[in-house]
Amino acid sequence: MKPRRPYLLRALHEWISDSGETPHIVVDAAAEGVTVPRQYVKDGKIVLNVSFSATQMLKLGNDFVSFEARFSGVGFAVQVPVRAILGIYARETGQGMIFPEGDADPDPTDGPPAAPNAGKAAAAKRPKLQVVK
């Protein structure tokens, strides 16, 4: 399975924007690969306005969120790994989703072990189609 965080991030960004509100993301500024203006980092975190009106060239990708924005009138290229995003919410209402710290998508190899006879049971039980009128 692919990581779910980038999909949730895009969906919530769209929902917040479509609702006429302003999407903000909370970023772990100490995470590897985070490029943000350091003077705005507080307690190791930074809150970024990711609305279409506040950003240019906003890209909400599977691995990174990137955009250009102005901070106190100075242009800055922001790049944030999706794994460093702790949450997204609407500035006006606070509605959104905060991802638990340390929340990682499961490794596909960490799935539950298959029962030894699972393949035989599935092969013995064939699906049955029925006409419904």
Secondary structure, DSSP 8 states (H G I E B T S, - for coil): ---SHHHHHHHHHHHHHHTT--EEEEEETTSTT-B--GGG-BTTEEEEE--TTT-EEEEE-SSEEEEEEEETTEEEEEEEEGGGEEEEEETTT--EEE--TT-----GGGS----TTHHHHHHHS--------
